[in-house]
Amino acid sequence: MEQVLGLFEAAQQSNTPVIVQITPAARNYATPEMLLGMVMSASNIYNKAVYALHLDHGNEAHAFAAINEGYTSVMIDASHDTFEENVRRTVEVVKEAKKKRVAVEAELGVLSGVEDDLSVDESKARYTDPLQAAEFVRMTDCTSLAVAVGTSHGAYKFSGGKGLQFDVLSEIQNELPGFPLVLHGASNVSKGVIDEINHYGGNLLRDSRGVSDEEIRKAVQFGVCKVNIATDLRLLWTKVHRRFFSESPELFDPTIPGKAYIREYVDFIIQRFEVLGCLGKAGSVKHD
């Protein structure tokens, strides 16, 4: 709830279009009805906010349900399957989505790391093959493609300090000029936030690192038009709550740190809008 309120307040306050992403894990935890209810309520409270509602990392059952629930777009994640099976499963979702003008994000290549109920061993992570990417888009008619170019899920985004592989990203863009690319695992993972969490009793790895602002801006130039940010929002929640309960151990009302989280969330996400280049651009978005 705090994230939804913070996002919609930031969107309306800064006149910036946003994508609300909901994962299968969140749907299992809070139920699809509750999550959809919160988003719809927020859109009524902040009725000038321009937003899209997206299902992240779904299978066919998740995607079909979200299509029928009125989501703007869905992701079918068959990236762990063979290329042929990924194509088959993606086509199945695209066919159903087209009936209701719902966009479909697919994924080619595998990200490592852990987030929600996703877990992929580093040894199994592989970059997206640019030639395969072009063939995949042609065969599936998906609307956007999530690519594996060096990021991972969770608080430690890169292995061995390699960072984003812009050579791979550039080749993908050359093969798919003008096609919308998606960057998963795009949180910044601020060292200052990590240090503050640990100061108040946390035990996160101090060498955790994410995607820098410079890398994000450069990725946008290579065709990335959607980035996924989740870890940063969780780290911010952890920082606010650890600080509050450490400094005020006699208090126990969750609404006090909750309100502080919303305020810090708004400030944080508006700063992300600026880095992503979408600040103040709600008026340029065409919608029904």
Phi and psi in degrees as a GROMACS rama.xvg file:
@    title "Ramachandran Plot"
@    xaxis  label "Phi"
@    yaxis  label "Psi"
@TYPE xy
-62.4189  -39.2385  GLU-2
-66.4077  -41.5314  GLN-3
-63.7909  -47.0233  VAL-4
-62.3096  -44.207  LEU-5
-63.1944  -41.8354  GLY-6
-65.3447  -46.8251  LEU-7
-67.9738  -36.9796  PHE-8
-63.4497  -43.9086  GLU-9
-64.6501  -40.7998  ALA-10
-62.3482  -46.2203  ALA-11
-71.5904  -42.5598  GLN-12
-60.9431  -39.0002  GLN-13
-101.582  1.14623  SER-14
55.9256  45.9269  ASN-15
-117.265  133.882  THR-16
-74.4547  142.75  PRO-17
-133.427  158.994  VAL-18
-114.831  122.04  ILE-19
-91.598  117.898  VAL-20
-104.543  133.472  GLN-21
-123.357  129.337  ILE-22
-94.6121  159.452  THR-23
-57.4107  -36.5842  PRO-24
-62.2573  -40.6487  ALA-25
-66.3604  -39.2353  ALA-26
-63.8904  -38.9436  ARG-27
-67.6568  -35.2653  ASN-28
-75.7572  -49.7431  TYR-29
-107.537  -3.7354  ALA-30
75.5171  142.612  THR-31
-58.2003  -36.7632  PRO-32
-64.4237  -43.4778  GLU-33
-65.7365  -44.0711  MET-34
-64.357  -45.2845  LEU-35
-63.905  -37.5332  LEU-36
-62.4449  -40.3304  GLY-37
-65.609  -42.4818  MET-38
-65.5454  -44.6363  VAL-39
-64.1934  -39.3875  MET-40
-65.155  -42.9291  SER-41
-62.7892  -36.8581  ALA-42
-68.7783  -26.0131  SER-43
-77.7041  -39.3876  ASN-44
-67.7112  -45.7999  ILE-45
-107.322  71.8721  TYR-46
-75.7399  -1.39907  ASN-47
-100.533  -3.29972  LYS-48
-72.4261  135.006  ALA-49
-101.996  121.493  VAL-50
-145.681  160.554  TYR-51
-123.514  152.712  ALA-52
-115.352  121.618  LEU-53
-125.735  137.245  HIS-54
-89.4607  125.523  LEU-55
-101.652  138.917  ASP-56
49.301  51.3101  HIS-57
-96.9734  161.925  GLY-58
-98.0696  -171.902  ASN-59
-60.1293  -43.0041  GLU-60
-62.8893  -44.2844  ALA-61
-61.5334  -45.5579  HIS-62
-64.3003  -46.0084  ALA-63
-63.4663  -39.9163  PHE-64
-63.8031  -45.1561  ALA-65
-65.266  -37.2706  ALA-66
-59.4483  -44.64  ILE-67
-72.5847  -21.2556  ASN-68
-85.5569  -3.45381  GLU-69
93.7869  17.6795  GLY-70
-62.9537  151.056  TYR-71
-75.4653  -37.7751  THR-72
-151.076  158.512  SER-73
-135.787  153.485  VAL-74
-113.092  129.246  MET-75
-103.882  117.835  ILE-76
-107.643  96.0072  ASP-77
-115.203  28.1265  ALA-78
-67.7008  -19.4644  SER-79
-84.9165  -7.53883  HIS-80
-86.6137  177.108  ASP-81
-66.3239  162.773  THR-82
-56.4726  -45.7185  PHE-83
-63.78  -40.7335  GLU-84
-71.3731  -36.4407  GLU-85
-60.0198  -45.5653  ASN-86
-59.5721  -48.5736  VAL-87
-59.367  -46.8887  ARG-88
-68.7431  -37.5241  ARG-89
-67.1725  -42.5044  THR-90
-59.0848  -40.2126  VAL-91
-59.4433  -42.4124  GLU-92
-73.6315  -39.5157  VAL-93
-59.5574  -42.9005  VAL-94
-59.2664  -43.7973  LYS-95
-70.7367  -39.2856  GLU-96
-66.7857  -36.865  ALA-97
-60.2738  -28.6638  LYS-98
-62.0889  -27.9779  LYS-99
-120.477  20.3636  LYS-100
55.6562  41.6728  ARG-101
-99.9677  133.455  VAL-102
-75.4603  152.786  ALA-103
-127.485  122.146  VAL-104
-98.4831  133.166  GLU-105
-118.889  174.486  ALA-106
-137.037  138.497  GLU-107
-133.298  125.752  LEU-108
98.7692  158.639  GLY-109
-122.315  130.052  VAL-110
-89.8643  144.514  LEU-111
-88.5843  179.245  SER-112
102.973  -175.252  GLY-113
-133.24  130.093  VAL-114
-156.426  130.408  GLU-115
53.9001  -125.382  ASP-116
-101.161  16.6737  ASP-117
-90.5538  136.812  LEU-118
-150.925  117.817  SER-119
-129.601  122.937  VAL-120
-63.3945  142.184  ASP-121
-55.1553  -34.9469  GLU-122
-67.8782  -19.3433  SER-123
-95.3514  -6.67471  LYS-124
-69.169  139.595  ALA-125
-147.569  146.864  ARG-126
-73.7565  157.047  TYR-127
-73.4576  132.506  THR-128
-80.8351  119.7  ASP-129
-56.9282  -41.7811  PRO-130
-67.5968  -40.1311  LEU-131
-63.8132  -36.7442  GLN-132
-59.2758  -45.9242  ALA-133
-63.9188  -41.3613  ALA-134
-67.0509  -40.1684  GLU-135
-61.5816  -47.5577  PHE-136
-61.9569  -42.0995  VAL-137
-62.679  -41.299  ARG-138
-77.1981  -29.9504  MET-139
-100.89  -25.4771  THR-140
61.0524  32.792  ASP-141
-68.6562  160.364  CYS-142
-86.5858  -32.2393  THR-143
-149.201  163.063  SER-144
-133.413  122.654  LEU-145
-81.8611  128.899  ALA-146
-117.424  149.706  VAL-147
-98.856  107.59  ALA-148
-130.634  28.1154  VAL-149
121.747  -13.537  GLY-150
-85.6153  170.601  THR-151
-144.936  166.608  SER-152
-80.9478  152.319  HIS-153
98.429  -168.906  GLY-154
-83.832  -12.6268  ALA-155
-115.95  101.449  TYR-156
-81.6086  -27.9554  LYS-157
-126.948  144.684  PHE-158
-100.395  126.604  SER-159
71.5303  15.5468  GLY-160
67.745  24.7499  GLY-161
-75.8837  -33.2974  LYS-162
74.7755  -171.052  GLY-163
-65.3851  140.314  LEU-164
-94.074  87.3909  GLN-165
-70.116  -22.3657  PHE-166
-65.3462  -41.7679  ASP-167
-66.4265  -44.6637  VAL-168
-62.1521  -39.6382  LEU-169
-64.2278  -41.3981  SER-170
-65.2958  -38.394  GLU-171
-63.7569  -43.5565  ILE-172
-62.8083  -38.3175  GLN-173
-63.1435  -36.1231  ASN-174
-79.5602  -25.5891  GLU-175
-129.601  62.661  LEU-176
-60.7852  128.527  PRO-177
80.1933  -1.66407  GLY-178
-86.5412  137.367  PHE-179
-67.7656  120.55  PRO-180
-106.239  150.104  LEU-181
-121.633  136.757  VAL-182
-112.738  109.534  LEU-183
-84.4297  160.265  HIS-184
64.9714  44.8368  GLY-185
-103.225  17.2405  ALA-186
-68.1622  153.301  SER-187
-81.0656  -34.1228  ASN-188
53.9165  70.055  VAL-189
-62.8262  130.506  SER-190
-62.7958  -35.5959  LYS-191
-62.2225  -40.3047  GLY-192
-67.5069  -43.5892  VAL-193
-57.9287  -47.0582  ILE-194
-62.6646  -39.6674  ASP-195
-68.8035  -39.4542  GLU-196
-60.0241  -46.1279  ILE-197
-67.5047  -33.4484  ASN-198
-60.8983  -34.9092  HIS-199
-97.9296  26.7345  TYR-200
107.028  -1.80552  GLY-201
-75.8966  171.157  GLY-202
-141.618  47.8829  ASN-203
-82.2513  152.386  LEU-204
-62.5346  128.089  LEU-205
-73.5075  -16.5215  ARG-206
-96.5338  14.3111  ASP-207
-60.548  137.521  SER-208
-146.448  153.109  ARG-209
-121.229  -149.719  GLY-210
-94.5178  124.386  VAL-211
-72.7323  162.007  SER-212
-59.4719  -39.64  ASP-213
-63.2415  -40.5324  GLU-214
-66.2531  -39.746  GLU-215
-61.6231  -48.8554  ILE-216
-60.1349  -39.2556  ARG-217
-69.5544  -38.6655  LYS-218
-61.9471  -37.248  ALA-219
-59.946  -37.5079  VAL-220
-67.5108  -19.3727  GLN-221
-101.291  22.5732  PHE-222
98.7442  -1.46721  GLY-223
-75.6836  120.253  VAL-224
-121.974  1.09558  CYS-225
-143.483  130.203  LYS-226
-124.543  146.589  VAL-227
-100.417  124.638  ASN-228
-124.114  113.968  ILE-229
-133.531  -46.3348  ALA-230
-56.9563  -43.6905  THR-231
-58.7756  -37.8856  ASP-232
-69.9498  -32.7611  LEU-233
-75.6549  -38.7628  ARG-234
-64.3671  -39.8183  LEU-235
-62.6052  -43.3594  LEU-236
-59.3241  -45.3881  TRP-237
-63.5164  -44.0028  THR-238
-59.7581  -49.4156  LYS-239
-61.3042  -44.9878  VAL-240
-75.4841  -39.9593  HIS-241
-62.596  -42.8971  ARG-242
-62.6357  -44.5508  ARG-243
-62.9283  -50.7806  PHE-244
-73.6673  -22.6082  PHE-245
-75.3499  -42.7304  SER-246
-81.1674  -21.1322  GLU-247
-131.072  63.7733  SER-248
-65.5863  -14.721  PRO-249
-84.2957  -10.0612  GLU-250
-98.3932  154.916  LEU-251
-145.862  9.47099  PHE-252
-82.0563  113.746  ASP-253
-68.6462  -16.4097  PRO-254
-71.7437  -22.9341  THR-255
-68.0432  -55.592  ILE-256
-67.5005  -26.2967  PRO-257
-61.1464  -44.21  GLY-258
-66.3006  -38.6375  LYS-259
-64.233  -38.9052  ALA-260
-62.9918  -43.376  TYR-261
-60.05  -44.7902  ILE-262
-61.2717  -45.8732  ARG-263
-70.3716  -32.7183  GLU-264
-61.5947  -46.5018  TYR-265
-58.2896  -48.1004  VAL-266
-62.2603  -43.7179  ASP-267
-63.3113  -47.619  PHE-268
-72.3716  -30.9647  ILE-269
-65.973  -36.6377  ILE-270
-64.7698  -36.5084  GLN-271
-66.193  -38.7013  ARG-272
-55.7384  -42.3488  PHE-273
-64.3335  -44.7428  GLU-274
-62.7286  -39.1755  VAL-275
-77.5966  -11.8597  LEU-276
81.1367  18.0007  GLY-277
-110.685  2.77378  CYS-278
-59.2251  127.064  LEU-279
75.3556  14.1253  GLY-280
-104.478  20.9571  LYS-281
-61.3272  -32.9874  ALA-282
-67.5001  -18.334  GLY-283
-88.7067  -3.19727  SER-284
-89.8572  125.797  VAL-285
-85.6847  130.23  LYS-286
-150.678  158.528  HIS-287
